[in-house]
Amino acid sequence: MDRHTSKEKKGRASKDPRKKFPKPGGAEKPQTYPGLERTMVTRPDYGKESYAGSGKLVGKSALVTGGDSGIGRAVALAFAREGAHVMITYLPEEEKDAMEILADIQECGVKGIGVPGDLSDEAFCMELVQGAQKELGHIDILVNNAALQKSFKSFEDIHARDFVHSYQINVIAPFLLSRASAKHMRPGSSIINTVSIQAYAPSAHLLPYAASKGAFVALTKGLAEEFLNLGIRINAVAPGPIWSPLNTHGAPVKKLKKFGEHSAFGRPGQPVEVSPIYVFLASEDASYIHGEIYGVTGGERIA
C-alpha cells in the first residue's frame, strides 16, 4: 500500500457521531427575537470550513427564505458550493448575519443576492418571487425555511395572535411562495420545506410553533399531487434540535444550556449536518423522491 492510498484512507475515517460536535449550550446567553448568529457565544457550524461541493447544482438558481442564519445559512452555502446561484431572504434586523453569508456565497463564484423583508406581508412574498425570477433568470429550487418560533412559560400565556403570527410565517408564506414560484419553475424543479420534529412530538412551551409545523407537513403532502402535475417535486426536512439563533430567544436559560442533550446523540445537531439533505433533494439524484418528509433528529423517530 503506498503512502498516497494510506493518506486517502485516513482522510475518509469515520468519526463517532456522538462526539463529532460539542454540546454548545453551556455558555450561551439568551437573545431577543429574532437573534443573531454573529453574536452567539458558540457559533453554529454551517459548513464554511467543512462543506465541499461537487457540482450537483451547476446551472440552477435557488431562493432560500431565512438564509441568514442556522439551517438556512448552511443550505445557502451548500447550494452555492454545488454551483447554484442563491437569493436569500432575511429580516432587516438580521442584516449583519446576511452580509456574512452573502460574502461566503459570492466567494463561490456564483450570484449571491439578499432581500430584506417580512414574509407575513403577502405583497412582499409576491415581490420576492418576481425579484428572484428577474435577478436569477429562473427559479429551480425554492426552500421554504424561514420560521417564527416563540417559547411560552405556560399555555395560559399563549394568545390567539400567537397562533396567527406563527401560521402567517410558517404556513401561509410558504404556500404563497410555492404557488407564485410554480408559475416560473420548469419541470424538474424542486421545492423543499423545513418542517420540524415538533410536528410529531410537540412541546407544550412551543405550541403555536408546533401546531404550525404540523400544518406545514399537511401542506407539503397536500400540494404533492398538484405540483407533480407540473413536473415539480416537493419534499420536506424535519429537523430535531439543531443549534442556531432560533434557540437563543424565548427559551428558559436552563433549557438553552442543555439544548439537545436529550437526543440519542447527547448533543444538538449542527446546521452542516442538515444541509446535505437539502442538496440531495434539490439535485437530480432525488428525481424519484416526492411528497416525503426526511427526519434529521439525532435518533428520534418521526411518524
N, C-alpha and C positions, 0 to 999 in steps of 0.2 A: 504493500500500500504506500503510495507516495505521499509527500507532505501536503500537497495541494488537496488531495482527496481527504486526508485526515482533517485538514482545516475545515473543509466543507462540512464534514460530518459533525465536527464540533460546533460549527455555526448553526446547525439545524437542531441542536439538542433541545429537547422539550424542557419546560420549567413546570414545577409543581404549581398548578393554578391557584392553590390556596395561598401561596406565598409570592406570586408574581408581582402583586402590588401591595402597598402597605394599607393599614387601617388608618385612614386620614382624618377622622373627625375630632380627635382629642384636643387639638389646639385651635380648632375653628371657632370663629366668632359669628353670631347671627348678623344678618344684614337686613336692611329694609328692602321691600319689594322695588324692583324686580331682582336685585342682586347682581353683582359684577364678578366675572371670573378673575379679572386682573387684581382684585383686592382680597381674594381668598388667601388664607394663610397657607393652605396646601392646594396648589393649583392642580386641577384635573389634567390627566394625560389625554390629549386629543390627537396624538399621533405625530406631532411636529418632528420628533426625533426618531420615531419608530415605524411610521406607516410609509411604505414604499409602493408606489403604484406599478401597474404592469400593462397600461394601455387599454383597459377594459371598456372605457367610456369615451375614447377619442372620437371627436366629431359630434358629441352630444352636448346639449345645454340643459342646465338644471336650475330650478327655482326651489330654494330651501328656506322655509319660514323658521324664524328663531335660530338663525345660523350664526349668531354672535357668540354663543357660549354652549357649554355642555355637549349633548349629543349632536345638536345641530352644527356646532363648530367642527366637531370631528368628522361629520358626514360631509360638510362643505369642503374640508381639506382633502379628505379621501377622494371625493369626486374630482377635484382639481388635479390631484396627483395621478388619477386614472385618465386624465386628458380632457375632462369636461369643462366647459365654461360654466361659471356659477354666479347666480344672483342670490343674495341673502336678504332677509328682512329682519328688522330689529326695532325695539322701542327707542325713541330719541334718547332716553336716559342711558341706553346701553351703547352709545356712540363709541366710547373708548374701547370697549371689547370688540366691537365690529371693525374698527380700524386695524386692530391687531390681526384678526383672521383674514381680512381682505388683503393685507400685505402678504400674508403667507400664501394665499391663493394666487396672487399676481406673480409671485416668485416662481410659480409652476409654469409660467409662460402661457397662461390662459386668461380669459376675461374674468375679473372679479368685481362685481358690482354690488353695492349696498344700498338698500332703500329703507329709510326710517318710516315708521307709521304704526297705526293702531288697527289690528285685524278685526276688532269689534265694529269697525266702520265699514259698512258694505261698499261704499263708494271707493274706499281705499283698496279693498280687495279687487274690485274691477279694474282700477287704475294700475294695480300691481301686475296683473296678468297682461294687460295691454303693454305696459312698460317692458316686461320680460320678453314679450314677442318682438317688440321693436329693437331692444338693445341686444338681445341674444340671437335674433333671426328666427328662432324656432324654440319650442319648449318640448323637450324629450322626456324630462323627468320632473315630477313635482313631488316634493317631500313636505307633507303637512306635519311639521314638527313643533311649532310654537305652541305653548300651553300656559294656562293660568292655574297655579296651584296655591291654595291658601290652607293654612293649618288652623284648627279651632280647638280651644280648651274643652268645650262641651257642645253637644248638639243644640243646647239652648242658645248658644252664641251664633248659630247659623240662621241666616235670614233668607227670604225668597230671592233677594237681589244677588246673594252669593251664588245661587244656582244659575240665575240669569247670566251673570258675568262669566261664569265658568263655561256655560254652554255656548255663549257668543264666541269665545275664543277657541274652545276645544272641540266644538261640533259644527256650529253654523259656518264659521270662517272656512274650515276645510271643505265643507260642502260647496260653498260659493266658489272657492278657488278651483276645486276639482271640476265643477260644471263649466266655469269660464275657460279653464285651461284645455279642456277636452275639445273645444272648438278649434284650437290651434295645434293640437297634438296629431302626429302622424301615427298610422298603425305601427305597432312595435314599441310605442312609448310606455312609460311606467309611472304609476302613482304609488307612493309609499307613505303610509300614515304611521305616526308614532302614537300608539295607544299606551297601555300600561298594565302591569300585573294588578294594579288597583281595580281594574275592570273585573277581575276574577276573585281577588282576595282583598276587598275594600277595608280600609282603616277608618274607624269612626271619626277621627280628627281630620280626615281628608275627604269627608263625604261628598261635597259638591264636585270635587275633582274626580273622585272615584266613579260617581254616577255618570259624569260627562264622558269618562273614558269607556264606560260600559256602552254608552250610546254611540261612541265613536267606533267601537268594534261592530256594532249592528249596522252603522252607516257603511263601513268597509264591505261587510258581507252583502248588504242590500244593494250596493252600487255595482257589485262584481259582474252580474249578468249583463247589465246595461252597458258597462264600459267595454266588456269583451266584444259586444256587437260592433264597437268602433275600432277593435283591434288594440285596445289599451288594457294593459294588465294593472290590477290594483291589489295591493297586499298591505300588511301592517306588521310592525315590530312592536312587541310588548316588553319593554324593559322592566327589570326589577329595580333594586336600589343601585342607581348609578350616580357617582359623585359629580355634582355640578352646582352652580349657584342656586338652582331651583330648590335645593335642600337647605339653604342657609337662611331663608326668611320665613318667619312664622312658626317653625317647628320649635318645641321646647329645647333648651340648651342640652338637657340630658339626652334627648333623642339624637340631637345633632352629633354629640360626642361619640355616640355608639352606633351611628348610622351604618347600616349594612352588616353589623356583626351577627344579626340573627340568620343571615343566609347560610347555606350549607358550606360556603367557602370561608365563612367567618370574616368577611370583608365586603365592602361595596365594590361594584364593578366600575371600571373607568370608561369614559366615552370611546376610547380607541378600541375597546373590546366589543363595542356595539356597531361601529361604523362599517366593518366589512360585510355585515348582513345587508345593509342598505346598498352597498356596491353590488353585491350579488344580485339582489332583487331588481336593481336598475339595469343590469347587464343582460346580454344575450344568453348567458349561462342559465338564466331563470326563465327562459322563453315558454316553459310549460307549467309555470307556477302562477296561480291566480286565485284570489279570494282567500289567501292563507294568513294566519297570524303566527309570527315567529317569536317565541319567547326567548329573552336573554335575561335570565332571572337569578343567576347564581345557584341553580339547582332546584328552585321552587317551581312546581308544575303549574301550567295554566290549563284550563279546561279545553 
